[in-house]
Amino acid sequence: MRTYEGIWTKKLLVPCWVLQCICSAIFIIAAILALVAASRTNKYITDSYGSSGYSEDVVLDAAKIEGAVILVVATANIVINIVEACLYVKRKLNPVIALVFACLKTLVWLGYFILIIIAATSGTVSILSLILGLILAATSVIQLIASSKYTHQKRKGRFALAKQTSGSVDYV
């Protein structure tokens, strides 16, 4: 497998990976808490949701579904970040693979952020979800822009013409 030394900058990738892993870990904890709370409060819930027009069964089912989806997506995000970091350390992080991972993460986290904005217009969103969604969407877009830039440079053959100095690449 071909090595890709000097095309990726640590100052771009590592902060994105760290922020995404921290935010995903917070989401995993919140999802686990939501799943546990939804499973334990079946018999103890009061009729506090009666004014919203939803029965307690519908609210608990929605909490279980949302918790499970967030748990799966956040775990997948951490796994993708670990795979990218391992490939980066081995100098095998192909720009096309990074672009595919960035597209997947951007699609998921921008979709989540748009859903959070829609929920915020009705006033039913927590500030933590809004902030974490914004961080995840922003870091995904940053990775998407960087990996698309490097993919197009690879496609046009500019890496062969690049002059390497001290571990980074200078493009003329």
C-alpha positions, 0 to 999 in steps of 0.5 A: 500500500502506498504511503502518504507522507507529508500531505496531512497536517497534524494541526488540522486533523488532530483537533478535529479528531479530538473534538469529535471523540469528546463530543461523541463520548458525551453523546454516548453517555447521554444516550446510555442515560436516556436508554436506562431512564426510558427503560426504568420509568415505564411504571413510574411515569406520571401524566406530565406529558398529557398537555403535549398531546402524547401518551407516556408510551409514545414518549418512552418509545421516542426516547428509546429510539433516539437514544439507540440511534445516537448511541450507534452514530456516536460510536461509529464516529469514534470508530471512524476517527480511530481508523483514520488516526491509525492510518495517519500514524502508519502514513497510509491515510489515502485522501480518497478514504479520508474523503469518503469518511469525511462525507459520511460524517458530514452527512450524518452530523449536518443532518443532526444539526439541521434537526436540532435547529428545527427542534430549536424553533419549537423550543424543545432542544437542550443547549448542550445538543445544540453546541455539540451538534455545531461542533461535530458539524463544523469539524466534519465540514473542516475535514471534508474541505481538507480531504477534498482538497488533497483528493483533487491534488492527488487526482491531478498529480500535484503530490509528485511535483510537491517539494517536501521540507521538514515533514510538510508539503510546499506547493508552488 
